[in-house]
Amino acid sequence: MLEHFLLSSSTRVHADSVTGLDNNEKVCIISVKYDPISDSETRVIVSYHYIVLNVKGLEFIASFTSGAYKEFIGEWKQLLEKYFNTLC
């Protein structure tokens, strides 16, 4: 999964990556790339890669609908905006 969105921010950070084990069901690799495009906007590219470890992880992937994804990525956008705004 890959998502692009713009944030209002003057932050000048560039990239980060996190890998985590989620409930012993799946491994999630999250990469976040930040590209400042002006003094007040930053383009953010978030990518998720899931590696399923068992049947429960496979069930999670199967249940991750388009609506669930939109809610999930919407929360990420809000959290990133909040984070960047604390840095300004």
C-alpha positions in Angstrom: 0.0 0.0 0.0 1.3 3.5 -0.8 -0.3 6.8 0.0 0.6 10.4 -0.9 -0.7 13.5 0.8 0.4 17.1 1.6 0.9 18.5 5.0 1.1 22.2 6.0 4.5 22.4 7.7 7.9 24.0 7.5 9.6 20.8 8.8 12.7 19.7 6.9 12.9 16.0 7.6 13.3 13.4 5.0 12.6 9.7 5.7 12.0 7.1 8.3 11.2 3.4 8.4 9.7 1.2 11.2 9.4 -2.5 11.3 7.2 -4.2 13.9 5.7 -7.5 14.8 1.9 -7.1 15.2 0.3 -9.6 17.6 2.5 -12.4 16.3 0.3 -12.5 13.2 2.1 -10.3 10.8 5.2 -8.1 10.3 4.5 -4.6 9.3 7.1 -2.5 7.6 6.1 1.2 7.5 8.2 3.7 5.5 7.5 7.4 5.6 9.3 9.8 3.2 9.0 13.6 3.6 9.7 16.0 0.8 9.4 19.7 1.6 7.9 21.4 -1.5 7.6 24.9 -0.1 8.1 26.8 3.2 4.6 25.8 4.3 4.0 22.4 2.7 5.5 19.0 2.9 4.7 16.0 0.6 4.5 12.8 2.6 4.6 9.3 1.1 3.6 6.5 3.4 4.0 2.9 2.4 3.0 -0.3 4.3 4.2 -3.8 3.6 2.6 -6.7 5.6 4.2 -10.1 5.8 1.7 -12.6 7.0 3.0 -15.1 9.6 0.0 -17.3 10.2 -3.8 -17.8 9.4 -4.8 -14.9 11.8 -2.5 -12.6 9.8 -4.0 -13.8 6.5 -7.5 -13.1 8.0 -6.5 -9.6 8.8 -5.3 -8.9 5.3 -8.5 -10.4 3.9 -10.6 -8.1 6.1 -8.6 -5.0 5.3 -11.2 -3.5 3.0 -11.0 -0.3 1.0 -13.1 1.5 3.7 -10.9 0.2 6.5 -7.8 1.4 4.6 -9.2 4.9 4.1 -10.0 5.1 7.8 -6.5 3.7 8.6 -4.6 6.1 6.3 -6.8 9.1 7.4 -5.7 8.5 11.0 -2.1 8.5 9.9 -2.5 11.8 8.1 -4.0 13.4 11.2 -1.2 12.0 13.5 1.5 13.2 11.1 -0.1 16.7 10.9 -0.2 16.9 14.7 3.4 15.8 14.9 4.7 18.3 12.4 2.7 21.1 13.9 4.4 20.5 17.3 7.8 21.0 15.6 6.9 24.4 14.1 
